[in-house]
C-alpha cells in the first residue's frame, strides 16, 4: 500500500511541498448482488422471535352408499396431520467503528476534506450490513440442497456436446438441451405430484410462480450465444430474467474425500487451492502466518490459511465451488427475516474518540419445505 509523503522542494531543500487536496472515494458498494435477499425479506421485529408455517395435505374421496350412509352420520373424518416449520430469529451481529474529531483531523488541510473522509468511513457501517446480508443469503441459495423426491436433477451435457462437430454447434446443442430439460421439468412441476416438496404432500404449482436462480456462467453463455435461435419461447425468456448469481456462490458440501494427506484440506488443516476452490459459508476471520484475514460468505480461502486454533476447517463453515450447478428452481424464496436494526454511539471523554455500533439480527436460513427447492446440475 502506497502512503502519501511530502515531496522536497526543488529550490529550498529545507522545505517540503504541500498536498493540494485529499479526496475520499465514497461510491464503494453499488450492486452487491442484493436482488435476491431484497426480494426474500419478510417482516420481523422485536416482539417475538418465530414465524410458524403450517402445511396441509390433500383429502380423499370415497364411494357414496346413498341410504346406507345414514348410519355413518356421526363418523369423524379428521384431515391428515399438518406439517409445521418454524423460522426463528436467532442470529445477531454487530458492526463496530471508532472515529475521532481531533488527532485524525490533523491529516487534513480543511474541514471539508475531513468531513468527506469521516462520512465515507461512517457510510461503511450500512454498506457492511448490505454486504453481509447479500453474501450470506446468496451463499445459502447456492449451497442448500434437497434430495427429497425429484428435487435433485441432472442434465447429461457431455453426451450432447460429444455429438457436435464444432464449438458453435456444441454451444447450441447445450442450450437446446437445457431449454428442453427445463420446459419438461416445468410441465412436471405443474402436474399434481408429491415429488417437489420436502413434506411430500400433494402439490401442483403455477408456471407463473416458478423462479429460476441461474448460475451466471450458464445464463451468460445461453443469452450471449443462443438466445435468438433457441430460447424464443416467451415463457422461457421470462425465466431467463428471473435471477442470476456469480458462479462462486454455487457449491457442494465438504466430503470425507476432500480431507487428508494430499487432499484439498490437508492433514494439518491448511487449504491447497491448486486442487479446487474452497470458500467460506459465513463471514469469518482466517489466519495466515499469524495474520488475520477477514472473509465474507462466498470468499475464497487463501492458500495456507487455517480457521481454528487447531488448524482445521469445520464442515459447516466451508464449501467447494461447484461449476456444474446450472440453476436453482423455487416458487417461494427462502425468507430473510430481520429482527431489529439499532444504531448507537457514545463519546469517550478520556480518549476523545467516538464509538459507533450497528446491531442487527436475522433468522437461521432455511428453504420452505412446503415448496420446491430444486437443484439442476450438469453431468
C-alpha positions as CSV (number, residue, x, y, z in Angstrom):
1,X,0.0,0.0,0.0
2,X,1.4,3.4,-1.0
3,X,1.2,6.1,1.6
4,X,1.3,9.9,0.7
5,X,4.6,11.7,1.5
6,X,5.6,15.3,1.2
7,X,8.0,15.9,-1.7
8,X,11.1,18.0,-1.1
9,X,11.1,21.5,-2.6
10,X,13.4,21.7,-5.7
11,X,14.7,25.2,-4.7
12,X,14.8,25.1,-0.9
13,X,15.8,21.7,0.4
14,X,14.6,22.5,3.9
15,X,11.1,23.0,2.7
16,X,8.5,20.4,1.5
17,X,5.8,20.9,-1.0
18,X,2.2,20.7,0.4
19,X,-0.5,18.3,-0.5
20,X,-3.1,20.1,-2.7
21,X,-6.1,18.1,-1.6
22,X,-7.3,14.8,-0.2
23,X,-10.4,13.3,-1.8
24,X,-12.0,10.2,-0.3
25,X,-14.0,7.8,-2.6
26,X,-17.4,7.0,-1.1
27,X,-19.1,5.2,-4.0
28,X,-17.7,1.8,-2.9
29,X,-20.7,-0.6,-3.0
30,X,-23.2,-0.2,-5.8
31,X,-24.8,-3.5,-6.6
32,X,-23.6,-6.2,-4.1
33,X,-26.0,-8.7,-5.8
34,X,-28.7,-7.8,-3.4
35,X,-31.7,-8.5,-5.6
36,X,-32.3,-11.9,-4.1
37,X,-32.1,-11.0,-0.4
38,X,-34.2,-7.9,-1.0
39,X,-36.9,-10.0,-2.7
40,X,-36.7,-12.5,0.2
41,X,-37.1,-10.1,3.1
42,X,-40.1,-10.6,5.4
43,X,-41.2,-8.7,8.4
44,X,-39.7,-9.4,11.8
45,X,-39.5,-7.1,14.8
46,X,-38.5,-7.0,18.4
47,X,-41.7,-8.7,19.7
48,X,-41.5,-12.5,19.4
49,X,-38.8,-14.4,17.6
50,X,-40.5,-17.0,15.4
51,X,-42.7,-17.4,12.4
52,X,-44.7,-20.7,12.2
53,X,-45.7,-22.1,8.8
54,X,-48.3,-24.9,8.5
55,X,-48.5,-27.2,5.6
56,X,-51.6,-29.4,5.0
57,X,-52.2,-32.4,2.7
58,X,-54.9,-33.4,0.3
59,X,-58.2,-35.1,1.5
60,X,-59.7,-38.1,-0.2
61,X,-63.0,-39.1,-1.8
62,X,-64.9,-42.4,-1.3
63,X,-67.9,-44.2,-2.9
64,X,-71.2,-42.9,-1.6
65,X,-73.7,-45.5,-0.3
66,X,-76.9,-43.4,-0.5
67,X,-79.3,-44.6,2.2
68,X,-76.7,-46.8,3.9
69,X,-74.7,-43.6,4.7
70,X,-77.3,-42.6,7.3
71,X,-75.6,-44.8,9.9
72,X,-72.3,-43.0,9.2
73,X,-73.6,-39.6,10.2
74,X,-71.6,-39.2,13.3
75,X,-68.3,-40.7,11.9
76,X,-65.3,-38.4,12.3
77,X,-63.1,-37.5,9.3
78,X,-60.1,-35.7,10.5
79,X,-57.7,-34.2,8.0
80,X,-54.1,-35.6,7.7
81,X,-51.7,-34.3,10.3
82,X,-50.3,-30.9,9.2
83,X,-46.5,-30.3,9.0
84,X,-45.0,-27.4,10.9
85,X,-41.9,-25.4,10.0
86,X,-40.6,-22.7,12.4
87,X,-38.3,-19.9,11.2
88,X,-36.6,-18.3,14.2
89,X,-34.7,-15.0,14.7
90,X,-31.6,-16.3,16.4
91,X,-28.6,-14.8,14.6
92,X,-27.3,-11.5,15.9
93,X,-24.4,-9.4,14.6
94,X,-22.8,-6.1,15.4
95,X,-20.6,-3.8,13.3
96,X,-18.3,-1.5,15.3
97,X,-16.4,1.6,14.3
98,X,-14.2,4.1,16.2
99,X,-13.7,7.7,14.8
100,X,-12.4,10.9,16.3
101,X,-12.6,14.6,15.6
102,X,-9.1,15.6,16.8
103,X,-6.0,13.7,16.0
104,X,-7.3,12.3,12.7
105,X,-8.2,15.8,11.6
106,X,-4.6,16.8,11.7
107,X,-4.1,14.8,8.5
108,X,-6.4,17.2,6.5
109,X,-5.9,20.8,5.4
110,X,-9.5,21.9,5.7
111,X,-12.8,20.9,7.4
112,X,-14.4,19.9,4.1
113,X,-11.8,17.2,3.3
114,X,-12.0,15.8,6.8
115,X,-15.8,15.7,6.7
116,X,-15.7,13.9,3.4
117,X,-13.4,11.2,4.8
118,X,-15.4,10.8,8.0
119,X,-18.7,10.5,6.1
120,X,-17.2,7.8,3.9
121,X,-15.9,5.8,6.9
122,X,-19.3,6.1,8.7
123,X,-21.1,5.1,5.4
124,X,-19.2,1.8,5.6
125,X,-21.4,0.7,8.5
126,X,-24.5,0.4,6.4
127,X,-22.5,-0.9,3.4
128,X,-21.0,-3.6,5.5
129,X,-24.5,-4.6,6.6
130,X,-25.6,-4.8,2.9
131,X,-22.6,-6.9,2.0
132,X,-23.2,-9.3,4.9
133,X,-26.9,-9.7,4.0
134,X,-26.3,-10.3,0.3
135,X,-23.3,-12.6,0.6
136,X,-24.8,-14.7,3.4
137,X,-28.1,-15.1,1.6
138,X,-26.6,-15.8,-1.8
139,X,-24.3,-18.5,-0.4
140,X,-27.2,-20.2,1.3
141,X,-29.2,-20.2,-2.0
142,X,-26.2,-21.6,-3.9
143,X,-25.5,-24.4,-1.4
144,X,-28.8,-25.5,0.0
145,X,-29.9,-28.8,-1.5
146,X,-32.9,-31.1,-1.1
147,X,-32.7,-34.7,-2.2
148,X,-36.3,-35.5,-1.3
149,X,-38.4,-36.7,-4.3
150,X,-37.2,-35.2,-7.6
151,X,-35.6,-32.1,-6.3
152,X,-32.1,-33.1,-7.3
153,X,-32.0,-33.0,-11.1
154,X,-29.1,-33.6,-13.6
155,X,-28.7,-32.9,-17.3
156,X,-26.2,-35.0,-19.3
157,X,-24.5,-32.3,-21.4
158,X,-21.4,-34.4,-22.0
159,X,-23.2,-36.7,-24.5
160,X,-24.9,-33.7,-26.1
161,X,-21.7,-31.9,-26.7
162,X,-19.9,-35.0,-27.9
163,X,-22.2,-35.1,-30.9
164,X,-21.1,-31.7,-32.1
165,X,-18.6,-31.1,-34.8
166,X,-17.8,-27.5,-33.9
167,X,-17.7,-25.5,-30.7
168,X,-20.5,-23.3,-32.0
169,X,-22.7,-26.4,-32.6
170,X,-21.7,-27.7,-29.1
171,X,-22.9,-24.4,-27.5
172,X,-26.2,-24.5,-29.5
173,X,-26.8,-28.2,-28.6
174,X,-26.1,-27.5,-24.9
175,X,-28.6,-24.6,-24.9
176,X,-31.2,-26.7,-26.6
177,X,-30.7,-29.5,-24.1
178,X,-31.1,-27.1,-21.1
179,X,-34.1,-25.5,-22.8
180,X,-35.9,-28.8,-23.3
181,X,-35.0,-30.1,-19.9
182,X,-36.4,-27.1,-18.1
183,X,-39.5,-27.0,-20.2
184,X,-40.2,-30.6,-19.4
185,X,-39.4,-30.0,-15.7
186,X,-41.8,-27.1,-15.6
187,X,-44.6,-29.2,-17.0
188,X,-43.9,-31.9,-14.4
189,X,-44.0,-29.3,-11.6
190,X,-47.4,-28.0,-12.7
191,X,-48.9,-31.5,-12.5
192,X,-50.3,-32.9,-9.3
193,X,-47.4,-34.6,-7.5
194,X,-45.7,-35.3,-4.2
195,X,-42.2,-35.2,-5.8
196,X,-41.3,-31.5,-5.4
197,X,-41.6,-30.6,-1.7
198,X,-39.8,-32.0,1.4
199,X,-43.1,-32.7,3.2
200,X,-44.1,-34.9,0.2
201,X,-47.6,-33.5,0.4
202,X,-49.7,-33.4,-2.8
203,X,-49.0,-30.2,-4.7
204,X,-49.0,-28.6,-8.1
205,X,-47.6,-25.2,-8.9
206,X,-48.4,-22.5,-11.4
207,X,-45.7,-22.0,-14.0
208,X,-46.0,-18.3,-13.4
209,X,-44.8,-18.8,-9.8
210,X,-41.7,-20.7,-10.8
211,X,-38.5,-18.7,-10.3
212,X,-35.1,-19.8,-11.7
213,X,-31.9,-18.6,-9.9
214,X,-29.3,-19.0,-12.6
215,X,-25.6,-19.7,-12.3
216,X,-24.3,-16.7,-14.3
217,X,-21.8,-18.9,-16.1
218,X,-24.6,-20.8,-17.8
219,X,-27.0,-18.0,-18.2
220,X,-24.5,-15.7,-19.9
221,X,-23.4,-18.5,-22.3
222,X,-27.1,-19.0,-23.3
223,X,-28.1,-15.4,-23.6
224,X,-25.0,-14.3,-25.5
225,X,-24.7,-17.2,-27.9
226,X,-28.0,-18.9,-28.4
227,X,-30.9,-16.7,-27.2
228,X,-32.1,-15.5,-30.6
229,X,-32.4,-19.1,-32.0
230,X,-33.1,-21.3,-29.1
231,X,-34.8,-19.5,-26.2
232,X,-37.5,-17.9,-28.3
233,X,-40.5,-19.2,-26.3
234,X,-42.0,-16.3,-24.2
235,X,-42.2,-18.5,-21.0
236,X,-38.5,-19.4,-21.1
237,X,-37.4,-15.9,-21.9
238,X,-39.2,-14.8,-18.7
239,X,-37.3,-17.4,-16.7
240,X,-34.0,-16.2,-18.1
241,X,-34.6,-12.8,-16.5
242,X,-35.6,-14.1,-13.0
243,X,-32.3,-14.0,-11.0
244,X,-28.7,-14.7,-11.6
245,X,-25.7,-15.1,-9.2
246,X,-22.0,-15.3,-9.9
247,X,-20.6,-18.9,-10.1
248,X,-18.8,-18.5,-6.8
249,X,-22.0,-18.8,-4.8
250,X,-22.8,-22.3,-6.0
251,X,-21.1,-25.1,-4.3
252,X,-21.2,-28.5,-2.7
253,X,-20.5,-29.6,0.9
254,X,-17.2,-30.8,2.1
255,X,-16.9,-34.6,2.0
256,X,-14.6,-37.0,3.7
257,X,-12.7,-37.5,0.5
258,X,-11.8,-33.8,0.5
259,X,-9.7,-34.1,3.7
260,X,-6.4,-35.8,4.5
261,X,-2.9,-36.1,3.1
262,X,-2.7,-34.7,-0.4
263,X,-6.3,-33.5,-0.4
264,X,-7.9,-30.1,-0.8
265,X,-7.8,-29.7,3.0
266,X,-4.5,-31.2,4.2
267,X,-4.0,-33.3,7.3
268,X,-2.8,-30.1,9.1
269,X,-6.0,-28.3,8.3
270,X,-4.4,-26.0,5.7
271,X,-6.0,-25.5,2.3
272,X,-4.4,-26.2,-1.1
273,X,-6.1,-24.1,-3.7
274,X,-4.4,-25.9,-6.6
275,X,-6.9,-28.8,-6.0
276,X,-10.1,-26.7,-6.1
277,X,-11.6,-23.5,-4.8
278,X,-12.8,-23.7,-1.3
279,X,-15.0,-20.9,0.1
280,X,-16.5,-19.9,3.4
281,X,-20.2,-20.3,4.1
282,X,-20.2,-17.4,6.6
283,X,-18.3,-14.3,7.5
284,X,-15.2,-15.1,9.4
285,X,-11.5,-14.4,10.1
286,X,-8.9,-16.9,8.9
287,X,-5.3,-16.9,9.8
288,X,-2.2,-16.8,7.6
289,X,1.2,-16.8,9.3
290,X,-0.4,-15.4,12.5
291,X,-2.1,-12.6,10.5
292,X,-5.9,-12.3,10.4
293,X,-7.6,-12.1,7.0
294,X,-11.3,-11.2,7.0
295,X,-13.6,-13.0,4.6
296,X,-17.3,-12.6,3.8
297,X,-19.5,-15.5,2.8
298,X,-18.5,-16.8,-0.6
299,X,-14.9,-15.5,-0.4
300,X,-12.2,-17.9,-1.4
301,X,-9.9,-19.0,1.4
302,X,-6.3,-18.0,0.7
303,X,-3.8,-20.9,0.2
304,X,-2.2,-21.9,3.5
305,X,-4.9,-20.4,5.7
306,X,-6.3,-22.1,8.8
307,X,-9.6,-21.3,10.6
308,X,-9.4,-23.0,14.0
309,X,-6.6,-22.8,16.5
310,X,-6.1,-26.5,16.0
311,X,-5.7,-25.9,12.3
312,X,-8.8,-27.4,10.9
313,X,-12.0,-26.3,9.0
314,X,-15.4,-27.3,10.3
315,X,-17.6,-28.9,7.6
316,X,-20.4,-26.4,8.2
317,X,-18.0,-23.5,7.7
318,X,-16.8,-24.1,4.1
319,X,-17.8,-25.4,0.7
320,X,-16.2,-26.3,-2.6
321,X,-17.2,-24.2,-5.6
322,X,-19.2,-26.4,-8.0
323,X,-19.4,-25.1,-11.5
324,X,-21.7,-27.9,-12.6
325,X,-24.7,-26.3,-10.9
326,X,-26.8,-24.7,-13.7
327,X,-29.6,-23.2,-11.5
328,X,-31.9,-23.5,-8.5
329,X,-35.6,-23.6,-9.1
330,X,-38.1,-22.4,-6.5
331,X,-41.6,-21.0,-6.3
332,X,-41.1,-19.1,-3.0
333,X,-37.8,-17.7,-1.9
334,X,-36.4,-18.8,1.5
335,X,-37.4,-16.0,3.9
336,X,-34.8,-13.4,5.2
337,X,-36.4,-12.1,8.4
338,X,-34.9,-9.0,10.2
339,X,-35.2,-8.9,13.9
340,X,-34.2,-5.3,14.5
341,X,-31.5,-2.8,13.5
342,X,-30.2,-0.4,16.1
343,X,-27.5,2.2,15.6
344,X,-25.9,3.5,18.8
345,X,-22.8,5.6,19.7
346,X,-21.0,7.0,22.6
347,X,-18.3,9.6,23.2
348,X,-15.2,8.6,25.3
349,X,-14.1,11.8,27.1
350,X,-10.9,10.2,28.2
351,X,-9.6,9.2,24.7
352,X,-11.6,11.8,22.7
353,X,-12.9,9.0,20.5
354,X,-16.4,8.2,19.3
355,X,-17.6,4.6,19.0
356,X,-20.4,3.7,16.6
357,X,-22.3,0.4,16.7
358,X,-24.9,-1.2,14.4
359,X,-26.6,-4.2,16.0
360,X,-29.0,-6.3,14.0
361,X,-30.5,-9.8,13.8
362,X,-31.8,-12.3,11.3
363,X,-33.2,-15.8,11.1
364,X,-31.3,-19.0,10.6
365,X,-31.8,-19.6,6.9
366,X,-33.9,-22.4,5.6
367,X,-35.9,-23.1,2.5
368,X,-39.7,-23.7,2.8
369,X,-40.4,-27.5,3.0
370,X,-43.8,-26.8,1.6
371,X,-42.4,-25.6,-1.8
372,X,-40.0,-26.9,-4.4
373,X,-36.2,-26.3,-3.8
374,X,-34.7,-27.9,-6.9
375,X,-31.0,-28.1,-7.9
376,X,-30.2,-28.6,-11.6
377,X,-26.7,-29.8,-12.3
378,X,-24.8,-30.7,-15.5
379,X,-23.1,-34.0,-15.7
